Amino acid sequence: MKEYQLQIKLITYLKTKKLSKLRYFHIPNQGIRSFKYKMLLASMGMKSGCPDLILEFKGGKIVYIELKTNKGSLSKSQKLWETISNILKTPHYVLKGGTFIDLKKQLDDILKKHYKA
């Protein structure tokens, strides 16, 4: 299964949980773009390496989640994002797995740790 397909399944799963004190979103910074359009997006604040999902919890706590299939690995810009997140003490997780069940368990562990009802 492709990474984007796993991400769609995780978002569908999050919707079923109906967590009222959680906001989550994706910043679409992937894809092929012209140089001119990339420069426009960069001037608007888009950052290379931005994680796949951002979770916002009660009290303003932010958690970054990068999704990878078993064969996937972090790009240089994704590693840099993770390093800076660690310096800023912003929780950053890399969920890795070949199936939705693999990633769902990891996501549930993150929610257990950070979500306060």
PyMOL commands that set and color helices and strands:
alter all, ss='L'
color gray80, all
select helices_A, chain A and resi 3-17+35-43+58-60+76-88+100-114
alter helices_A, ss='H'
color red, helices_A
select strands_A, chain A and resi 22-25+53-57+61-68+92-96
alter strands_A, ss='S'
color yellow, strands_A
deselect
rebuild
show_as cartoon
